[in-house]
Amino acid sequence: MSDLELADLDLRAVDLRAQDRAATDLCRTAVELVKPNQLDLPTPCADWNLGELIAHLVAENRGFAAIARGANWSDQLGKEVRFGLEMWRPGPPDEITLARFGATVEAVAAAYADDAVLDLPVEVREFGVFPGRVAVAMHFLDYLVHAWDVARSIGLPNPIPEELAELALRLGVVIPAERPEGGVFAPVVPTHPEAPASERLLGLVGRDPKWSGA
């Protein structure tokens, strides 16, 4: 938790649900423009084609919604309700998964609608246990970047607003500096210090801001 406490944005006191919704809406807009015959397109995520990326997004939404519901159940029952890693594993990268994306976005919003969830402990994948508000921040950062991934894969312009990129950069301290081969984050792509915030964010998470799949 020490890295989180180093952030100039105090995640222990912030509520990023509105910003997370904005990021997921950007991603949803891009995903809803994807045609079934585009699922094999390459993405900036070297290990995933577009169908696999969308399957990952669906699985992440399923996981983030489930841990919030589980936190509420734990609080009400007075005993811990835990989930394994299986629910985070992506399903098939197919047309059915593509069609399910919107419903999973709404499930995340509903799961974090109760203010109390922000202070309840949730277990995010293999990363550890955090307050719900930190989970929201992680989801926000993930979805903001993936909105760009999906948009660029189908030839759309960069969809990331500068104000959201600036906010995401303030969360950058939570991203590990050491990035082993095959890890969650690719190596940093250097960008100019005076580049737009969205370009600096993309470089920080291992994207080439000039990448385009179309």
ZIFENVEN-V241967 format. One record per backbone hydrogen bond with DSSP energy under -1.0 kcal/mol. CO is the residue of the C=O (numbers start at 1). NH is the residue of the N-H. If there is no record, write none. Layout:
# ZIFENVEN-V241967
co=[CO:CO]
nh=[NH:NH]
This chain:
# ZIFENVEN-V241967
co=[1:4:9:10:16:17:18:19:20:21:22:23:24:25:26:27:28:30:31:35:36:38:39:41:44:45:49:50:51:52:53:54:55:56:57:58:59:60:61:62:63:64:65:66:67:68:69:70:71:72:73:74:85:86:92:94:95:96:98:100:101:102:103:104:105:106:107:108:110:114:115:116:117:118:120:122:124:128:130:131:131:132:133:134:135:136:137:138:139:140:141:142:143:144:145:146:147:148:149:150:151:152:152:161:162:163:164:165:166:168:169:171:172:180:192:196:197:198:199:200:201:202:203:203:208]
nh=[5:7:11:13:20:21:22:23:24:25:26:27:28:29:30:31:32:33:34:38:39:41:51:50:46:48:53:54:55:56:57:58:59:60:61:62:63:64:65:66:67:68:69:70:71:72:73:74:75:76:77:78:88:89:94:98:99:100:101:104:105:106:107:108:109:110:111:112:113:117:118:119:120:133:132:130:127:124:122:134:135:136:137:138:139:140:141:142:143:144:145:146:147:148:149:150:151:152:153:154:156:155:213:165:166:167:168:169:170:171:172:174:175:183:195:200:201:202:203:204:205:207:189:206:211]
